[in-house]
Amino acid sequence: MARRIAAGAAYGGGGVGLVGVAAVGVLLAEVQLAKRSVLGGIAPLPPRGDGLYGLAFGRSQPLFLGLLGDSTAAGQGVRRAGQTPAALLASGLAAVAERPVDVVNVALPGARSDDLDRQVKLLLSDTSRLPDVCVIMIGANDVTHRMPPTESVRHLAAAVRRLRTAGAEVVVGTCPDLGTIEPVYQPLRWLARRVSRQLAAAQTIVTVEQGGRTVSLGDLLGPEFAANPREMFSIDNYHPSAEGYATAAMAMLPTLCASLGLWPEADRPDASRDESVLPVAQAAATAAKEAGTEVTPSRAPWALLKHRRRRRLPAEPPAEPPAGTPGEAPGDARSKPEAHRARFRAHRG
């Protein structure tokens, strides 16, 4: 495991050890100060996005989607359930599959990778409701709390393996780029980016080797965050805003659908999109540097690096489901299957 992490870091160029332990300590102090700025250090609980989506397609034979991870997977930073990653991904998946999607979100704000064991047990506790596909978004708290990367990826690998054994497809949104947090300044911003990318590369290696797919969240998916941080981050300048989550969900949706056989899969890499088959460690390091990049298993020890075409979601987020009726809201776009089909067929290019 340690050799794999070292290989991923080497392809990424350079290591944290060159900067020194003192600098790492200062960086972590800066990040903790940034986190304490979230409403005085106590952020409100994220809205629950659990429930049934795509009710226009009925209620029978739903796809089961599980969300695991930290505050990013939980949707902290937004006020409405319809703005959370769970709701956005479920709505998109329902539109593409033309089936309802039942969502269970066991993500916990503040969670590190060692909490994945508890989350997996909770998700798999109901054997009559095992997930068809799971999305894991984890890693930022591992960096800020100094969890050794060997330990971090060991927990992730175990979680992916258990979910795959249970019959679920797995998509991992790798560690986001902590260098995008506004209160963190240079040169610590560079160090935060380096540590985040190294963990993201290691996460990709172990996920692909367990049969899962990854999508690089990087700087939370694209130049939009660098150009419009005020719009892409929530009021606390730490968690994504509604538009930020929509951008992340739009980048992950094609991979989520492809894992279930619902999205076109080319037989060969598309050279015009800089897609290629690479050694898994090289693919992992490349993906860590290029936000929105997918890495999917190929013949060992190779992996397929993909840049799926994507477009931004509409400006207006989905409406929050009314109390007592998860996943359904009057006037919500989820009640208009034809509009959804047209939109996501356009996303498929």
Disulfide bonds with the S-S distance in Angstrom:
none
